[in-house]
Amino acid sequence: MPLQDRCFQVVLEPLEFKDSMKLLQRNLQGRENRTGPPVLKRIACQSKGIPRKLINGLFAEIAFGEEDYGSGHDKKVNLRAAK
């Protein structure tokens, strides 16, 4: 009997856009937030409903977006899947 047959498999579906936005907003609660709705929408779209990508994208924007805050342009955060 193969090992895979002895394992419990969990199939997860990607989050819907509205749930992705809720997750991002929940992670911003209690923090000084300069990240606007357009940036959160972009992160939600780029993550394709994968919670780990959502959180990584949000924290990347917080970490790297601070230096560009107020410069008048919207910086893109590229999300890459870990291999």
C-alpha positions as YAML, in Angstrom:
chain: A
units: angstrom
residues:
- id: 1
  name: MET
  ca: [0.00, 0.00, 0.00]
- id: 2
  name: PRO
  ca: [1.54, 3.35, -1.04]
- id: 3
  name: LEU
  ca: [2.23, 5.95, 1.63]
- id: 4
  name: GLN
  ca: [-0.20, 8.41, 0.02]
- id: 5
  name: ASP
  ca: [-3.07, 5.96, 0.62]
- id: 6
  name: ARG
  ca: [-2.32, 6.00, 4.36]
- id: 7
  name: CYS
  ca: [-2.35, 9.79, 4.64]
- id: 8
  name: PHE
  ca: [-5.29, 12.04, 5.34]
- id: 9
  name: GLN
  ca: [-5.70, 14.45, 2.45]
- id: 10
  name: VAL
  ca: [-7.18, 17.92, 2.83]
- id: 11
  name: VAL
  ca: [-8.22, 19.80, -0.28]
- id: 12
  name: LEU
  ca: [-8.39, 23.54, 0.25]
- id: 13
  name: GLU
  ca: [-10.13, 26.01, -2.02]
- id: 14
  name: PRO
  ca: [-8.73, 29.51, -2.60]
- id: 15
  name: LEU
  ca: [-10.43, 32.32, -0.68]
- id: 16
  name: GLU
  ca: [-12.95, 34.48, -2.46]
- id: 17
  name: PHE
  ca: [-11.97, 38.11, -3.05]
- id: 18
  name: LYS
  ca: [-14.20, 39.45, -0.25]
- id: 19
  name: ASP
  ca: [-12.73, 36.95, 2.23]
- id: 20
  name: SER
  ca: [-9.21, 37.88, 1.10]
- id: 21
  name: MET
  ca: [-9.98, 41.54, 1.82]
- id: 22
  name: LYS
  ca: [-11.37, 40.65, 5.27]
- id: 23
  name: LEU
  ca: [-8.21, 38.71, 6.08]
- id: 24
  name: LEU
  ca: [-6.00, 41.64, 5.03]
- id: 25
  name: GLN
  ca: [-8.06, 44.13, 7.04]
- id: 26
  name: ARG
  ca: [-8.05, 41.86, 10.11]
- id: 27
  name: ASN
  ca: [-4.24, 41.69, 9.95]
- id: 28
  name: LEU
  ca: [-4.07, 45.49, 9.84]
- id: 29
  name: GLN
  ca: [-6.19, 45.98, 12.97]
- id: 30
  name: GLY
  ca: [-4.24, 47.62, 15.77]
- id: 31
  name: ARG
  ca: [-1.39, 48.68, 13.48]
- id: 32
  name: GLU
  ca: [-0.56, 52.12, 12.22]
- id: 33
  name: ASN
  ca: [-1.83, 51.72, 8.68]
- id: 34
  name: ARG
  ca: [-0.81, 53.75, 5.66]
- id: 35
  name: THR
  ca: [-1.83, 51.01, 3.22]
- id: 36
  name: GLY
  ca: [-4.88, 52.18, 1.28]
- id: 37
  name: PRO
  ca: [-7.74, 50.19, -0.24]
- id: 38
  name: PRO
  ca: [-6.24, 50.17, -3.79]
- id: 39
  name: VAL
  ca: [-3.08, 48.52, -2.46]
- id: 40
  name: LEU
  ca: [-5.08, 45.96, -0.49]
- id: 41
  name: LYS
  ca: [-7.18, 45.17, -3.58]
- id: 42
  name: ARG
  ca: [-4.03, 44.65, -5.64]
- id: 43
  name: ILE
  ca: [-2.55, 42.32, -3.01]
- id: 44
  name: ALA
  ca: [-5.83, 40.37, -2.87]
- id: 45
  name: CYS
  ca: [-5.89, 39.99, -6.67]
- id: 46
  name: GLN
  ca: [-2.24, 38.99, -6.94]
- id: 47
  name: SER
  ca: [-2.51, 36.37, -4.19]
- id: 48
  name: LYS
  ca: [-5.22, 34.45, -6.09]
- id: 49
  name: GLY
  ca: [-6.96, 33.58, -2.81]
- id: 50
  name: ILE
  ca: [-3.97, 31.91, -1.16]
- id: 51
  name: PRO
  ca: [-3.84, 33.11, 2.48]
- id: 52
  name: ARG
  ca: [-0.07, 32.75, 2.82]
- id: 53
  name: LYS
  ca: [0.49, 34.94, -0.25]
- id: 54
  name: LEU
  ca: [-1.99, 37.47, 1.13]
- id: 55
  name: ILE
  ca: [-0.12, 37.84, 4.41]
- id: 56
  name: ASN
  ca: [3.32, 37.85, 2.77]
- id: 57
  name: GLY
  ca: [2.17, 40.48, 0.28]
- id: 58
  name: LEU
  ca: [0.70, 42.63, 3.04]
- id: 59
  name: PHE
  ca: [3.83, 42.50, 5.18]
- id: 60
  name: ALA
  ca: [6.03, 43.15, 2.13]
- id: 61
  name: GLU
  ca: [3.94, 46.23, 1.35]
- id: 62
  name: ILE
  ca: [4.18, 47.40, 4.94]
- id: 63
  name: ALA
  ca: [7.94, 46.83, 5.07]
- id: 64
  name: PHE
  ca: [8.90, 48.15, 1.65]
- id: 65
  name: GLY
  ca: [6.03, 50.55, 1.01]
- id: 66
  name: GLU
  ca: [6.92, 52.75, 4.00]
- id: 67
  name: GLU
  ca: [9.86, 54.35, 2.18]
- id: 68
  name: ASP
  ca: [7.63, 55.34, -0.75]
- id: 69
  name: TYR
  ca: [4.70, 56.58, 1.34]
- id: 70
  name: GLY
  ca: [3.59, 59.97, 0.14]
- id: 71
  name: SER
  ca: [5.58, 59.85, -3.08]
- id: 72
  name: GLY
  ca: [2.38, 59.82, -5.12]
- id: 73
  name: HIS
  ca: [2.87, 56.52, -6.92]
- id: 74
  name: ASP
  ca: [1.56, 53.06, -6.25]
- id: 75
  name: LYS
  ca: [4.41, 50.58, -5.83]
- id: 76
  name: LYS
  ca: [3.79, 47.03, -7.03]
- id: 77
  name: VAL
  ca: [4.64, 44.10, -4.79]
- id: 78
  name: ASN
  ca: [5.44, 40.93, -6.73]
- id: 79
  name: LEU
  ca: [4.27, 37.75, -5.07]
- id: 80
  name: ARG
  ca: [6.04, 34.53, -5.91]
- id: 81
  name: ALA
  ca: [5.11, 31.02, -4.84]
- id: 82
  name: ALA
  ca: [7.72, 29.20, -2.79]
- id: 83
  name: LYS
  ca: [9.11, 26.21, -4.64]
...
